Amino acid sequence: MDIGPAFTTYFNHCATMRYDPTMIADFLALNGVLFLEKTPTVQQQRFFGDKYASILSTMKRYMLVPEDESIDAGLAAVRQWKDAYNKVVWRSDDNDKARAALEEAVENSKKSSLRKLFLHGCSNFYSKGHGPVTEADLTSSFIVPMLACIMNKPEQSRLAHTATTATTGSLFVRLCKDLNTLPKHPDLIVKHQKTLDIGFGEVSYSKEFTKDQGDLCRLAIWSKRAIDQLQAQYEGLDDLDLPFFQAVSKDCTIYQMRRIGSICVAVELGKLEIVQDLASLVSFKEDHVFVWLKLEKLFTRLWGLMANAKERQDTSTAPHCYHGLSTPSARKMPKH
């Protein structure tokens, strides 16, 4: 898939444009990222034309799809747990008994990441009794425990809530205005063996369009740079797919990024609902089960790649890549 010439023309044109938060894909081109959504931007349509749909289709084929047996087992388990809960609710309308029946059914099931999620919900949502009250509460009490069911693995990786850092008040301007303040890191980072970044996340308590678009830019830029670093440092990571995710209130969108030639291409992997109470847990959608299993498979492959790569540290020349013209620092772009 040769997209280099078209991307170079697209890159050069985007460098002359003023920032528009409704067209972050065009801004990300300045950082060597081709950000693909269902519908191309006006500039993407102009420079890629009919190739855009082909590129998007090709990138989706890189997504790992769970085996049929895994999907069937996951759906069957979730249906069984929901049935155990609903039968008690229908018979007695006793939520405490229903929760106990759900927990018993989950505990008696085969170990899995979905089992971890439901056990977490049975114990924590029952005792907490309310939804998040702040962004920090949403992150630490709901998002991290939920996604850690997949992203945390002993001796492999850990999902961490990063400390708050000062920002300059204007986004992506470090190189343009020679600011001394370091760029703000994402809210969440997945660490491999406590040293290497292999995933990123941003959290918003409620929807705020400009902020959310800036957060998504930051995620894509940090992911691209992580890929640059990992592929320069280790052998065997040519087929590396790096996940990043954005949670806004209850909605979590997951993306994956990989290098194609000298640029990185990002595409949506799927959406999940951040479960915040027992009701949303027992109504966990079946299409979200599929996305959950896709994300789990992505991390399982990622752990394997990292384990093999760390045994063969690369001292050769770093791969050719677009290093980008901008860095994430807050939530605005300089106007040219």
QUIFENMO-V606034 format. One record per backbone hydrogen bond with DSSP energy under -0.5 kcal/mol. CO is the residue of the C=O (numbers start at 1). NH is the residue of the N-H. If there is no record, write none. Layout:
BEGIN
[[CO:NH] [CO:NH]]
END
This chain:
BEGIN
[[1:3] [3:7] [4:8] [5:9] [6:10] [7:11] [8:12] [9:13] [10:14] [11:15] [13:16] [14:17] [20:23] [21:24] [23:26] [23:27] [24:28] [25:29] [27:30] [28:31] [28:33] [29:32] [30:325] [32:264] [33:35] [34:36] [34:266] [36:268] [41:45] [42:46] [43:47] [44:48] [44:49] [45:49] [48:51] [49:52] [50:54] [51:55] [52:56] [53:57] [54:58] [55:59] [56:60] [57:61] [58:62] [59:62] [60:63] [67:71] [68:72] [69:73] [70:74] [71:75] [72:76] [73:77] [74:78] [75:79] [76:80] [77:81] [78:82] [79:83] [80:84] [81:85] [82:86] [83:87] [84:88] [85:89] [86:90] [87:91] [88:92] [88:93] [88:94] [89:93] [93:95] [94:98] [95:99] [96:100] [97:101] [98:102] [99:103] [100:104] [101:105] [102:106] [103:107] [104:108] [106:109] [112:116] [113:117] [114:118] [115:119] [116:120] [117:121] [118:122] [119:123] [120:124] [121:125] [121:126] [123:127] [124:128] [125:129] [134:138] [135:139] [136:140] [137:141] [137:142] [138:142] [138:143] [139:144] [142:146] [143:147] [144:148] [145:149] [146:149] [147:150] [147:151] [148:152] [153:156] [153:157] [156:193] [157:153] [158:160] [158:191] [160:162] [160:189] [170:173] [173:177] [174:178] [174:179] [187:162] [188:201] [189:160] [189:191] [190:198] [190:199] [191:158] [191:193] [192:195] [192:196] [196:192] [196:198] [198:243] [199:190] [200:245] [201:187] [201:188] [202:247] [204:249] [208:212] [209:213] [210:214] [211:215] [212:216] [213:217] [214:218] [215:219] [216:220] [217:221] [218:222] [219:223] [220:224] [221:225] [222:226] [223:227] [224:228] [225:229] [226:230] [227:231] [228:232] [229:233] [230:234] [233:314] [237:240] [242:257] [243:200] [244:255] [245:202] [246:248] [246:253] [247:204] [247:249] [248:251] [250:252] [250:274] [251:248] [252:272] [253:246] [254:269] [254:270] [255:244] [256:267] [257:242] [258:265] [260:263] [262:322] [263:260] [264:34] [265:258] [266:36] [267:256] [270:254] [272:252] [273:275] [277:281] [278:282] [279:283] [281:284] [285:289] [286:290] [287:291] [288:292] [289:293] [290:294] [291:295] [292:296] [293:297] [294:298] [295:299] [296:300] [297:301] [298:302] [299:303] [300:304] [301:305] [302:306] [303:307] [304:308] [305:309] [306:310] [308:311] [309:235] [309:312] [312:235] [321:323] [327:174] [334:336]]
END
